[in-house]
Structure formats: structure tokens, C-alpha cells
């Protein structure tokens, strides 16, 4: 279940980035959509649609984030990182092997 939810979360993140980038920029030249958009919808209608879509996708993204956090917290036994044993390196490095006989020229 976590894998499916994680995949949905990934798709929502990509969709959220795309919808934010498609919106018209109010203060700079960063927006892709300009005021000369023609076609089926007016610029005001497009802005309302993108604003609503961004809100809906953002809400779904937050819900999947919370759900994944809750699922991740309930799957394992609670323990502190302080309780884990410390692994130390060996005090002396291993002795190198004896050199082999020199190669004949």
C-alpha cells in the first residue's frame, strides 16, 4: 500500500510543479503563460482553472504526505537512535601479506 501511495504522491508532486509553472506571473517574466493566450478559454478563465487545480492538487499532496508519515511511523517499533550500539573501527589495520618473489626480467 505504501508503494502505491508513494507513486500517487510522486505524480501529485509533478502535477503540482507543472500547474504552478503554467500560471501567469504577476510580477516578472517567469511565467510561461502570457496574456496572448487564445483558444477555448479566456485568460481570466484559465487563471481561475489553474488556481483551483493548484489548490486541489496541493490539498491532495498534503494529504498523501500526512498519510505516508503516519504509515511510516506505525510500521516499526519505536526506538531511539541513541539506543543503537556504536560500531568502532579496528584498532590496528591488518598486516599486509608477505611480498612475493621478484619477477624475472
C-alpha positions in Angstrom: 0.0 0.0 0.0 2.9 2.3 0.8 4.3 1.8 -2.7 1.1 2.7 -4.4 0.6 5.8 -2.2 4.2 6.8 -2.8 3.6 6.6 -6.6 0.5 8.7 -6.3 2.4 11.2 -4.2 5.1 11.4 -6.9 2.6 12.0 -9.6 0.9 14.7 -7.5 4.3 16.4 -6.9 4.9 16.5 -10.7 1.4 17.8 -11.4 1.8 20.5 -8.8 5.0 21.7 -10.3 3.5 21.8 -13.7 0.4 23.7 -12.6 2.4 26.2 -10.8 4.7 26.8 -13.7 1.8 27.2 -16.1 0.3 30.0 -14.2 0.8 33.6 -15.4 3.4 35.5 -13.5 2.1 38.7 -12.0 5.4 40.5 -11.3 8.0 39.1 -13.7 8.9 37.2 -16.7 9.0 33.8 -15.1 5.5 32.6 -16.1 5.1 30.6 -19.3 1.5 31.6 -20.0 1.2 35.1 -21.3 -1.7 37.4 -21.9 -1.9 36.5 -25.6 -3.4 33.0 -24.9 -6.2 32.3 -27.4 -8.4 29.3 -27.8 -11.2 27.9 -25.8 -10.8 29.8 -22.6 -10.1 33.5 -21.8 -7.1 34.4 -19.6 -9.4 35.0 -16.7 -11.0 31.6 -17.1 -7.6 29.9 -17.4 -6.3 31.7 -14.3 -9.3 30.5 -12.3 -9.0 27.0 -13.6 -5.2 26.8 -12.8 -5.8 28.4 -9.4 -8.4 25.8 -8.5 -6.4 23.0 -9.9 -3.3 24.1 -7.9 -5.4 24.2 -4.7 -6.9 20.8 -5.3 -3.6 19.2 -6.2 -1.8 20.9 -3.2 -4.5 19.6 -0.9 -4.1 16.0 -2.2 -0.3 16.3 -1.9 -0.5 17.4 1.7 -3.0 14.5 2.5 -0.7 11.9 0.9 2.3 13.4 2.8 0.5 13.1 6.1 -0.8 9.6 5.3 2.8 8.4 4.3 4.2 9.9 7.5 1.6 8.1 9.6 2.1 4.8 7.8 5.9 5.1 8.2 5.6 5.8 11.9 3.4 2.8 12.6 5.3 0.1 10.8 8.3 -0.3 13.1 8.9 -0.4 16.7 9.7 2.9 18.2 13.4 3.2 19.3 15.9 6.0 19.7 19.0 6.5 17.7 20.8 6.7 21.0 19.9 3.1 21.9 21.8 1.7 18.8 25.2 0.2 19.5 28.2 2.1 18.4 30.4 0.4 15.8 34.1 1.1 16.2 36.8 0.7 13.7 39.5 -2.0 14.4 42.4 -0.6 16.5 45.2 -1.8 14.1 45.0 -2.4 10.4 45.5 -5.9 9.1 49.1 -6.8 8.4 49.9 -6.8 4.7 50.8 -10.1 3.1 54.5 -11.0 2.7 55.9 -9.7 -0.6 56.2 -12.3 -3.3 59.3 -13.2 -5.1 60.5 -10.5 -7.6 59.6 -11.1 -11.2 62.3 -12.2 -13.6 63.3 -9.9 -16.3 
